[in-house]
Amino acid sequence: MAMTLRLTPEQDRALSLLAQAQGSSKQEAAIRAILTTATRTLADAEVEDLATQLLPEYAAAQRRIRTSRALFQGREER
């Protein structure tokens, strides 16, 4: 779905800097910011699945968390 995002010059600069830091377009940076914030804020399986599909770093972070939890639980059982 298409939409227009109206930003102040300051907000546009922040988005430009974010996109540059990520090596992406401003559109991709905005999408990443939305999905990242949504997954942190909402307990919604659909949003989490979308983030996992679209953000490789999110999927990698999830794997690291699961691995760490498994290791930690193994230590507690000893």
PyMOL commands that set and color helices and strands:
alter all, ss='L'
color gray80, all
select helices_A, chain A and resi 9-22+26-41+45-54+56-77
alter helices_A, ss='H'
color red, helices_A
deselect
rebuild
show_as cartoon
